[in-house]
Amino acid sequence: MNSDELRFDSENQAVEAFIERGWTDGLPIIPPSLERVNSFLEYSGRDSEEPLGREPVKGRTVTVGKVAINSVMAGCLPQYFPVVLSAIEAALEPEFNLHGITASTMGAGILAVVNGPIAESVGINGSTSVFGPGHRANATIGRAIRLCIINATGSKSGEIDKATLGHAGKYTWCITENIEASPWSTLGEDRGFNKKSNVVTVFSGLSPTQVSNHSTQEPESILRSFKDALFAAGPSQGEIVITLCPEHTKHLSQAGWGKMQIRDYMYQMAVRTDDEWGSGSIPPGGTLKGLKLTHSAEAPDSYTIIVAGGFAGAFSSVIPLWGGGSNSQSVTKPILETTA
């Protein structure tokens, strides 16, 4: 595997040594013994020396074996490993700009959204507290992605990683959609795959902004609640992620609205002038009467819409992307079936 073999008197000694050497995210890890790493490689049926991609700025090639080591460290089970492999392959694509998002002071995390039967089979949560703790698959798959970035590409905090603030998603950020709550196509289907395809999409996400509206069931009123969060994301967003909770989704769907209509309305909402909104109202994106407003998205298709979260509570979110979603573009990859 071209990785050094280290020996310790105990697992606790190994954990402390990894932390001291900066090989973790600051939390304790599972020591990556040869037996544990081999169990991941055997499950995937892939060779440890197989390259997944190359980080061009630092010139580091990331192999299946290195991802296996970091997946063990993160606490993954072997059945999670194919998801991590595909997420890392996606993050290494040039359009994702992995070096840019890790070196930038803007502080993006990698959001991985998993679609397909594998999400349910390995227990990835897309419902209650979807961005929160309590689910091993979510926590460890997302953490494995971050540990690979730290160790396989050398992006350690304070060295290459220069985030001014960062956010909690830089520890771990992996979800699936709430398929039960969604009347629409999945993200995987939106990216050209069928509903039975196992795929993962990675986004260079900044910290989410929660959007609350419990007072209406009208689509226009619900979507106008997003205006401040969209304005805060800044102008000229090439891509921005809208996470709709089941309650908002239900109201929108029952009124006959689909993803296309939601995107169109959000786009039109953001470019109206103050005069179009009427006197006495403050439009999204502007405060000066009569002026064209700065746009939070470049086109209706700039809005990526996913359905996730618990069934109770009308809380959705806006997730801006690093560089406005133009300097880092989201990437979707199929998750390869195991050959073991």
C-alpha positions as a printed NumPy array, in Angstrom:
array([[  0.   ,   0.   ,   0.   ],
       [  3.113,   2.213,   0.054],
       [  2.229,   3.204,   3.601],
       [  4.652,   2.91 ,   6.483],
       [  3.987,   0.174,   9.011],
       [  4.006,   1.528,  12.55 ],
       [  4.019,  -0.523,  15.751],
       [  2.616,   0.497,  19.127],
       [  2.313,  -1.227,  22.477],
       [ -1.423,  -0.547,  22.687],
       [ -4.302,   0.86 ,  20.655],
       [ -4.506,   3.831,  23.003],
       [ -0.846,   4.602,  22.3  ],
       [ -1.562,   4.441,  18.581],
       [ -4.521,   6.812,  18.907],
       [ -2.463,   9.365,  20.833],
       [  0.405,   9.107,  18.334],
       [ -1.94 ,   9.76 ,  15.401],
       [ -3.373,  12.829,  17.132],
       [  0.078,  14.189,  17.996],
       [  1.25 ,  13.793,  14.398],
       [ -1.738,  15.681,  12.997],
       [ -3.216,  12.649,  11.237],
       [ -6.707,  13.124,  12.645],
       [ -9.438,  15.745,  12.748],
       [ -8.664,  16.283,  16.437],
       [-10.895,  13.434,  17.564],
       [ -9.75 ,   9.906,  18.488],
       [ -9.622,   7.404,  15.631],
       [ -9.826,   3.637,  15.124],
       [ -6.228,   2.43 ,  14.639],
       [ -5.908,   1.231,  11.02 ],
       [ -4.446,  -2.214,  11.602],
       [ -3.469,  -4.294,   8.586],
       [ -6.314,  -6.707,   9.327],
       [ -8.904,  -3.931,   9.435],
       [ -7.633,  -2.253,   6.271],
       [ -7.525,  -5.549,   4.405],
       [-11.142,  -6.26 ,   5.339],
       [-12.15 ,  -3.045,   3.539],
       [-10.065,  -3.902,   0.478],
       [-11.505,  -7.423,   0.365],
       [-15.049,  -6.064,   0.62 ],
       [-14.504,  -3.695,  -2.306],
       [-12.59 ,  -6.197,  -4.412],
       [-10.253,  -3.43 ,  -5.514],
       [ -6.47 ,  -3.296,  -5.434],
       [ -4.848,  -1.132,  -2.786],
       [ -2.532,   0.5  ,  -5.348],
       [ -5.34 ,   1.457,  -7.738],
       [ -5.256,   5.256,  -8.217],
       [ -8.498,   7.149,  -7.704],
       [ -7.161,  10.467,  -8.909],
       [ -4.438,  13.034,  -8.443],
       [ -4.47 ,  16.297,  -6.569],
       [ -2.559,  18.343,  -9.158],
       [ -1.359,  21.29 ,  -7.049],
       [  0.417,  19.131,  -4.466],
       [  1.052,  16.328,  -6.933],
       [ -0.346,  13.603,  -4.697],
       [ -2.   ,  10.503,  -6.108],
       [ -4.771,   9.112,  -3.921],
       [ -5.062,   5.331,  -3.971],
       [ -7.739,   2.876,  -2.872],
       [ -5.436,   1.726,  -0.058],
       [ -5.006,   5.196,   1.373],
       [ -8.756,   5.726,   1.363],
       [ -9.186,   2.365,   3.108],
       [ -6.818,   3.439,   5.883],
       [ -8.682,   6.683,   6.471],
       [-12.071,   4.946,   6.296],
       [-11.   ,   2.58 ,   9.067],
       [ -9.731,   5.538,  11.096],
       [-13.075,   7.301,  10.689],
       [-14.997,   4.359,  12.15 ],
       [-16.632,   3.175,   8.912],
       [-17.919,  -0.322,   8.34 ],
       [-16.638,  -2.129,   5.227],
       [-20.027,  -1.736,   3.502],
       [-19.614,   2.046,   3.647],
       [-16.297,   1.881,   1.79 ],
       [-17.656,   2.006,  -1.812],
       [-19.454,   5.264,  -0.952],
       [-16.255,   6.836,   0.371],
       [-14.268,   5.696,  -2.685],
       [-16.712,   7.29 ,  -5.118],
       [-16.952,  10.489,  -3.071],
       [-13.162,  10.845,  -3.141],
       [-13.087,  10.163,  -6.885],
       [-15.665,  12.915,  -7.344],
       [-13.735,  15.37 ,  -5.166],
       [-10.567,  14.743,  -7.2  ],
       [-12.189,  15.788, -10.481],
       [-10.625,  19.055, -11.762],
       [-13.934,  20.953, -11.811],
       [-14.403,  20.348,  -8.076],
       [-11.146,  22.238,  -7.398],
       [-10.243,  20.364,  -4.201],
       [ -7.068,  22.354,  -3.535],
       [ -8.951,  25.633,  -3.879],
       [-11.673,  24.746,  -1.41 ],
       [ -9.25 ,  23.364,   1.182],
       [ -6.675,  26.146,   0.976],
       [ -9.183,  29.   ,   0.856],
       [ -9.948,  31.168,   3.867],
       [-13.641,  30.825,   2.953],
       [-13.809,  27.544,   4.864],
       [-15.905,  25.128,   2.807],
       [-16.757,  21.597,   3.862],
       [-17.539,  18.705,   1.534],
       [-21.222,  17.817,   1.537],
       [-21.825,  14.306,   0.178],
       [-25.386,  13.421,  -0.885],
       [-25.953,   9.708,  -1.501],
       [-28.805,   8.438,  -3.7  ],
       [-29.952,   4.942,  -4.568],
       [-30.735,   1.725,  -2.678],
       [-27.322,   1.737,  -0.996],
       [-28.35 ,   4.724,   1.141],
       [-31.026,   2.674,   2.868],
       [-29.039,  -0.572,   2.941],
       [-26.127,   0.974,   4.857],
       [-28.326,   3.198,   7.038],
       [-27.617,   6.726,   5.799],
       [-30.089,   9.13 ,   7.422],
       [-32.118,  11.576,   5.342],
       [-34.821,  12.322,   7.88 ],
       [-34.899,  13.75 ,  11.428],
       [-31.796,  15.79 ,  12.293],
       [-30.395,  15.052,   8.853],
       [-27.409,  17.362,   9.379],
       [-26.986,  16.284,  13.006],
       [-25.455,  13.428,  14.995],
       [-26.733,   9.964,  15.823],
       [-26.208,   7.939,  12.636],
       [-23.009,   5.986,  12.149],
       [-23.11 ,   5.856,   8.356],
       [-23.589,   9.624,   7.982],
       [-20.987,  10.443,  10.618],
       [-18.238,   8.081,   9.536],
       [-18.589,   8.36 ,   5.748],
       [-18.405,  12.15 ,   5.979],
       [-15.527,  11.922,   8.434],
       [-13.62 ,   9.515,   6.183],
       [-13.81 ,  12.033,   3.338],
       [-12.309,  14.728,   5.573],
       [ -9.559,  12.428,   6.908],
       [ -8.607,  11.543,   3.32 ],
       [ -8.269,  15.24 ,   2.547],
       [ -6.09 ,  15.742,   5.63 ],
       [ -3.841,  12.726,   5.142],
       [ -3.926,  11.73 ,   1.471],
       [ -3.646,  15.279,   0.099],
       [ -1.819,  16.923,   3.021],
       [ -4.444,  19.579,   3.769],
       [ -3.945,  19.92 ,   7.5  ],
       [ -5.564,  22.696,   9.517],
       [ -3.299,  25.714,   9.857],
       [ -0.962,  24.472,   7.121],
       [ -2.69 ,  24.13 ,   3.745],
       [ -6.163,  24.46 ,   5.291],
       [ -6.385,  28.213,   5.939],
       [-10.09 ,  28.579,   6.749],
       [-10.808,  31.754,   8.7  ],
       [-13.817,  30.235,  10.47 ],
       [-14.747,  26.93 ,   8.875],
       [-17.901,  25.2  ,  10.076],
       [-19.033,  21.906,  11.597],
       [-19.525,  20.332,   8.164],
       [-15.756,  20.177,   7.849],
       [-15.765,  17.38 ,  10.419],
       [-18.382,  15.31 ,   8.648],
       [-21.211,  16.059,   6.204],
       [-22.936,  13.143,   4.536],
       [-26.675,  12.692,   4.003],
       [-29.269,  11.111,   1.772],
       [-32.611,  12.52 ,   0.682],
       [-35.916,  11.838,   2.43 ],
       [-37.36 ,   9.758,  -0.393],
       [-40.562,   9.036,   1.526],
       [-41.298,  12.754,   1.766],
       [-40.386,  13.708,  -1.791],
       [-42.883,  13.658,  -4.684],
       [-40.148,  14.681,  -7.114],
       [-37.096,  13.228,  -8.784],
       [-34.039,  12.551,  -6.66 ],
       [-30.786,  14.436,  -7.044],
       [-29.336,  11.34 ,  -8.718],
       [-32.157,  11.347, -11.265],
       [-31.649,  15.072, -11.839],
       [-28.036,  14.232, -12.71 ],
       [-29.053,  11.67 , -15.357],
       [-29.088,   8.437, -13.36 ],
       [-32.106,   6.233, -12.698],
       [-33.686,   5.85 ,  -9.269],
       [-32.061,   2.438,  -8.717],
       [-28.568,   3.738,  -9.44 ],
       [-26.254,   4.193,  -6.47 ],
       [-24.564,   7.577,  -6.819],
       [-22.898,  10.192,  -4.654],
       [-22.728,  13.93 ,  -5.318],
       [-20.174,  16.17 ,  -3.622],
       [-20.609,  19.907,  -3.024],
       [-18.122,  22.424,  -1.611],
       [-20.613,  23.717,   0.944],
       [-20.395,  26.763,   3.149],
       [-22.352,  26.86 ,   6.402],
       [-26.122,  26.405,   5.936],
       [-28.64 ,  29.15 ,   6.709],
       [-31.895,  27.874,   8.202],
       [-35.151,  29.18 ,   6.759],
       [-38.307,  29.037,   8.896],
       [-41.912,  29.531,   7.841],
       [-44.735,  27.935,   9.84 ],
       [-47.369,  30.558,   9.029],
       [-48.449,  29.721,   5.473],
       [-49.111,  26.922,   3.027],
       [-48.948,  29.127,  -0.07 ],
       [-45.973,  28.347,  -2.344],
       [-45.123,  31.991,  -3.044],
       [-45.128,  32.89 ,   0.643],
       [-43.001,  29.875,   1.55 ],
       [-40.415,  30.659,  -1.117],
       [-40.267,  34.359,  -0.256],
       [-39.013,  33.236,   3.155],
       [-35.767,  32.282,   1.425],
       [-35.006,  35.791,   0.163],
       [-32.776,  36.937,   3.026],
       [-30.751,  33.71 ,   3.058],
       [-30.309,  33.906,  -0.714],
       [-29.268,  37.549,  -0.536],
       [-26.736,  36.736,   2.183],
       [-25.168,  34.128,  -0.085],
       [-24.032,  36.924,  -2.383],
       [-24.457,  37.713,  -6.074],
       [-23.703,  35.563,  -9.113],
       [-24.186,  32.123,  -7.614],
       [-23.473,  29.508, -10.272],
       [-24.954,  26.86 ,  -8.012],
       [-26.645,  26.967,  -4.636],
       [-28.281,  24.112,  -2.696],
       [-31.842,  24.454,  -1.415],
       [-32.748,  21.811,   1.184],
       [-36.529,  21.651,   1.457],
       [-37.964,  20.03 ,   4.566],
       [-40.906,  17.604,   4.21 ],
       [-43.445,  20.124,   5.541],
       [-42.545,  22.804,   3.001],
       [-42.293,  20.14 ,   0.297],
       [-45.803,  18.891,   1.085],
       [-47.352,  22.36 ,   0.773],
       [-45.508,  23.083,  -2.475],
       [-46.407,  19.732,  -3.977],
       [-50.07 ,  19.881,  -2.968],
       [-50.309,  23.221,  -4.769],
       [-48.996,  21.547,  -7.905],
       [-45.504,  22.995,  -7.803],
       [-42.512,  20.968,  -8.979],
       [-38.789,  21.647,  -8.95 ],
       [-38.868,  23.603, -12.213],
       [-41.572,  25.976, -10.967],
       [-39.758,  26.45 ,  -7.654],
       [-36.514,  27.314,  -9.447],
       [-38.24 ,  29.729, -11.785],
       [-39.995,  31.532,  -8.955],
       [-36.815,  31.837,  -6.87 ],
       [-34.987,  33.274,  -9.843],
       [-37.743,  35.762, -10.703],
       [-38.087,  36.722,  -7.05 ],
       [-34.45 ,  37.646,  -6.771],
       [-34.304,  39.961,  -9.803],
       [-37.378,  42.119,  -9.246],
       [-36.933,  45.787,  -8.613],
       [-38.177,  47.639,  -5.561],
       [-40.95 ,  49.213,  -7.653],
       [-42.169,  45.78 ,  -8.749],
       [-42.471,  44.682,  -5.128],
       [-44.43 ,  47.818,  -4.31 ],
       [-43.748,  50.688,  -1.977],
       [-43.194,  49.855,   1.65 ],
       [-41.624,  46.448,   1.   ],
       [-37.918,  45.576,   0.915],
       [-37.149,  43.201,  -1.957],
       [-34.566,  40.423,  -1.707],
       [-31.111,  41.648,  -2.622],
       [-31.604,  45.397,  -2.493],
       [-32.593,  48.481,  -0.528],
       [-32.47 ,  51.328,  -3.057],
       [-35.776,  52.112,  -4.741],
       [-35.964,  51.55 ,  -8.466],
       [-32.58 ,  49.854,  -8.925],
       [-32.071,  46.45 , -10.53 ],
       [-31.291,  43.959,  -7.783],
       [-28.205,  41.798,  -7.543],
       [-29.07 ,  38.202,  -8.277],
       [-28.311,  35.352,  -5.923],
       [-28.2  ,  32.847,  -8.809],
       [-27.089,  33.108, -12.416],
       [-30.058,  31.138, -13.809],
       [-33.007,  29.055, -12.601],
       [-30.909,  25.903, -13.046],
       [-28.421,  27.286, -10.535],
       [-30.719,  26.091,  -7.748],
       [-30.071,  22.481,  -6.762],
       [-33.131,  21.274,  -4.844],
       [-33.081,  18.318,  -2.472],
       [-35.693,  17.105,   0.016],
       [-34.369,  16.115,   3.434],
       [-35.087,  16.381,   7.141],
       [-37.736,  15.302,   9.614],
       [-41.486,  15.368,   9.013],
       [-42.17 ,  17.742,  11.921],
       [-41.144,  21.398,  11.686],
       [-41.178,  23.857,   8.78 ],
       [-37.42 ,  24.452,   8.654],
       [-35.564,  24.362,   5.347],
       [-32.085,  25.635,   4.511],
       [-29.9  ,  27.407,   1.964],
       [-26.363,  26.092,   1.443],
       [-24.116,  28.423,  -0.579],
       [-21.122,  26.874,  -2.311],
       [-17.49 ,  27.946,  -2.302],
       [-16.757,  30.602,  -4.898],
       [-20.436,  30.923,  -5.725],
       [-20.581,  27.397,  -7.125],
       [-18.599,  28.478, -10.189],
       [-15.007,  28.071,  -9.022],
       [-15.958,  24.677,  -7.576],
       [-18.635,  22.707,  -9.382],
       [-20.498,  19.814,  -7.796],
       [-19.652,  16.362,  -9.163],
       [-21.765,  13.179,  -9.239],
       [-20.198,   9.716,  -9.469],
       [-21.699,   6.224,  -9.567],
       [-20.935,   4.028,  -6.574],
       [-19.347,   0.85 ,  -7.88 ],
       [-20.805,  -2.468,  -6.837],
       [-18.477,  -4.641,  -4.776],
       [-16.783,  -7.543,  -6.528],
       [-16.013,  -9.467,  -3.377]])
